[in-house]
Structure formats: C-alpha cells, structure tokens
Amino acid sequence: MFTHQPTKRFITLGQFIIERQSDFQYAKGELSRLLRDIGIASKIVNREVNKAGLVDIIGDFGVTNIQGEDVKKLDVYANEQFINALRSGGECLAIASEENEDLVDIESEVSKNANYVVCIDPLDGSSNIDVNVNIGTIFSIYRRKEGMTGPTRLEDFMQKGTEQVAAGYVIYGSSTMMVYTTGKGVNGFTLDPSIGEFCLSHPDMKIPEDGSIYSINEGNYAHFPRGVKDYIKFCQVDDKATNRPYSTRYIGSLVADFHRNMIKGGIYIYPSTGKSPNGKLRLLYECNPLAFIAEQAGGVASNGVKRILELQPEALHQRTPLFIGSKKMVAKAEELLRNAVEKVV
Ligand code: P6P
C-alpha cells in the first residue's frame, strides 16, 4: 500500500499574505497588492544586483542625489523599478523616495483613488555595490491621512512611525530575503530563484533580548557625544561574566547590519556626530520602517532619548540619530547617554 508522504509544504509570500489578510484591519486586497508590487520590483532589482559586475550598471551615474552622494546606476534602476511596480499596481497614491527630492505623484488612472503612500529607500548601502557587499531596500507603508482627498500632499507623509500599516526590507546577498511586518509580528521570506518566489523561511522572527555585537562607525569616534563614547568603552571592557568585550561588526550597509542583529542580537548605532548633528539616517524611509520591525520582533529603537516611532516628521528627508536592536543593549546605551548629560549639567 503506497502512503503519500507529504513533502514539506513551502509557503510563498503571496500565499502567506492571503492567509494573513484577516490580520489586516483595512480592505483585504489592498495591502496584499502593495506587498506583491514591492515583491515583484525587488525580484527585478535582485536580478540586476546579481549580475552587477557583468554589465555596465556599476559605477557612478554622474549625478548626485538629494543626499549629495554619487548616484550609482543601480540606485537609479532600483528606484525606477519600485516606482513603476507601485504605479502599475494601482494601490499607491504617491511615493517618498531617497532618490527623489520631492514627492513622486503616481499620476495614473488606476491609482487616483488609492489609499496608501509609500516611503522607500530603493537601494540602501549602494556604496557597497562595487565591492559586492550586501545592499538592501527599505520600505514603509501608510494609509493617507484621514479626510484627505484628491492629489497627495506632504501631510500624507508627515505621520508618526506608529501610524505605519506595514514596513519591511529586502536584503540582496548570498541569498535574497524579504522581511516585513503589518503589526502582527515579523516574518522573513527567502527568494528561491528556481521558482522565482519568496518562500517563508523565518517565521515569527524575534530579536534576542540581549546580544554581544555592536555596530557603529568608530571612525567618527572623536565626534561622538560623550555618552556614545562611554557606551563603546562599556562594550570593550573585558568582563567574561557579562560576555564582554563584545564584538564589533560594521558592514556599512544598514540593512545588512540590522538583519544580522535581528538574527543574532546586537545594537546598531548611528548617533549625532560633529558632521551630522542629527545623525545620517533618514526618519521616513530608513529609521521608522526598521523601528517598526524591531519593536514587532521584541527589540527597541530610539534616537537615544525618544522612541523613533513617536518622532513627529517635519520634512521628507529629515535625519535622526538611531539606536536600534536588542532591548537590553539599547537600554544600556540610553542609560550611559543620560548619565553623560547629568555629568555635564
Ligand atoms: P557611514 C549607507 O550610505 C548608509 O545609509 C547605511 O546603509 C550605512 O549603515 C551608513 O550609511 C554608513 O554610513 O557614515 O558609516 O559610512
């Protein structure tokens, strides 16, 4: 008698989104289509990232973006893919992108009554493209402000991070993964190139409460606030009872450093520095989405004093210091920042 042994069922991103639609408090199909559109664009970007060394899309595009950084061709390409995918999907009204100084209005017949806006860093860490180091996409999804009708306005984007309905990142590397949350936990999907689908590989992700990895660009040490210097020294103390000295890991690609800390535990810090009094990272399309994911996975994210998700945005590309990762590590850093201020006062 042959008894069918069911092979391990894999769940694709599309199946997962549909199975979890009941988690989403708004119209069911809308978010599914938004996440589908982002998934499609990330697969296209992944294809180009994987062959970047073979075709002429590496190297400066000869222009600089709003951040004043040399724009790599892959930046431009990725930005176009996400905008096109969201435009054709019909669920997105407008986009705030790291690559565009102003809002990108999705002026299409299918999107004119859309209820969602998307903030996106289409290719974070792009300075690593030429050296074959992980890069990533970070996205954040909001419903447009209550009562707003007609063409999108800046107010649709000036919402606290607590108002996000979904957020996620894609990490392009040895394997390509999408990790996202809609406020009901965090799930990770690995792209299976043989079928071209993201498949559930990391269900219900949790950041370890404590860790022994700290990520910060110590090249800026001289310009760090006192409390940050004190925290770095704390990490370096030789005390086996508290698993120190910690290891320092800094890839220079936020998505890669954050993803490692999601899995292993750790803290990523980009503080204010002499050059960047508000830090370097952007609130809308880097810090808020990762803070949403971190908190949903049991971690924390602050600017050193205040919860990232509670910060009131004032401008599309505004910066904020970022302390994000394992709860106990961020708490220790915040404690040393407070003590340093008290010492000065
Ligand atoms: P620095 C990349 O440009 C980025 O925005 C993040 O991905 C990365 O963590 C950070 O900047 C690196 O900045 O000043 O340490 O080179």
Boltz pocket constraint, residues with backbone or C-beta under 6 A from the ligand:
constraints:
  - pocket:
      binder: B
      contacts: [[A, 124], [A, 125], [A, 126], [A, 127], [A, 217], [A, 252], [A, 253], [A, 254], [A, 255], [A, 257], [A, 280], [A, 281]]
      max_distance: 6.0
